Amino acid sequence: MKLPDADHAVTAAADPRFRADVLAGLAMRPRAIPARWFYDRRGSELFEEITRLPEYYPTRTETALLHDAVPEVARRTGAGRAVVEFGSGSSAKTPILLGGIDPAAYVPIDISGEFLRDSAAQLQQAFPDLPVHPVEADFLRPVTLPGAIADQPKLGFFPGSTIGNMEPYAAADLLRAMRGSLGEGAQLLIGIDRVKAEDVLVPAYDDAQGVTAAFNRNLLDRINRELEGTIPVEDFAHKAVWNDALSRIEMHLEASRDVAFTVAGETFDIAAGETIHTENSHKYGERGTRVLLRTGGWTPIGEWRDPQGWFALILAEAQPFPAAP
């Protein structure tokens, strides 16, 4: 029996959803690949570097808000809730929340399994008496929560304004899915990035050190590694632009010359100046935020904002749906 060669083995071991999304995204016009595939281990590490950059205001702004908000969050949520974090990453902000609300359990959900397990182990050391149940999953799809927390009241945690990475219709769908997973009566603590000046927004996604550029191009490295890709990564430049009409920062990879390459045995040609759209980061005003949350089945019950109004932390509740008037 002939053993598969190394390249074929790599493709066979790749997530079939990754393969399907990449091939479909490179074939469509304009080309686009879902941002969730940024987060292999290296991508997750690079994102953690981004959160510490001077230009990247969301993390430090939200962290300060969380410190201020936790006492009131604890009063409103009560003790004994299971905290379910969607897209937990390194769980860097999580200890602030867990240390202030007396939770019954912690359930981190993330698509990057190795990174998830490392982060969960570190958090377990910090909170040795707290049950921690990591779940490796794409939280954009329905997630089955551990049976151990089935009967516990729940607090969803969705920091970082990750909701902004989705088109508004998809964001509303996700909020409805979260409500379905957490159940009526659950609460959700969510971070929302506000609309602000372009000269603040663009540098946050195109830093002087080039970390965000490396994060963006790492997606191409991942395609080459996992899908037998031959993409000339050095011929793609990171590009971040503010799209005012759609109220979002867009990240692209722009070809600096005409290129041809293969991915998983399929051939693609990209002309100089053509881009692969890799991420959106929508920014919401105050009223838009409330409409989005209500559309997703969540009623805002508390809100905290920084003095500049750059970011908001909102506590919402899955209240019973009212009868139509």
Number of C-alpha atoms within 10 A of each C-alpha: 3 4 7 10 8 10 14 14 14 14 21 15 10 14 11 12 10 17 18 11 15 20 19 14 18 19 15 11 10 11 18 21 21 16 16 18 19 23 22 18 15 17 21 18 15 20 20 15 14 22 17 13 17 12 18 21 18 21 21 15 21 25 18 14 19 23 13 14 20 17 13 14 19 16 11 14 20 13 14 15 22 26 28 26 24 23 24 27 25 21 17 13 19 19 12 15 20 20 12 17 21 16 22 19 20 25 22 25 24 23 21 23 18 13 20 24 19 13 18 24 14 14 20 16 10 12 15 11 10 16 16 19 20 22 24 18 18 15 20 18 11 13 18 11 16 11 9 11 19 12 9 16 21 26 24 24 22 20 26 22 22 17 22 21 20 19 15 13 11 14 20 21 18 19 21 19 19 25 22 15 17 25 15 17 14 23 27 27 22 20 26 26 26 22 18 16 10 14 9 13 20 19 17 21 24 20 17 13 11 13 17 26 22 16 22 25 21 20 23 20 20 19 21 19 15 22 27 20 21 18 18 14 15 10 14 24 17 21 20 21 17 20 14 11 6 12 17 21 22 20 25 24 26 19 21 16 13 12 15 13 14 15 20 20 12 11 14 14 12 18 13 14 13 17 22 22 20 23 23 23 21 24 24 21 17 12 8 12 18 17 15 18 20 18 16 21 24 28 22 20 12 15 16 17 20 14 8 8 15 20 27 25 25 24 25 23 23 22 16 11 10 6 5 4 3
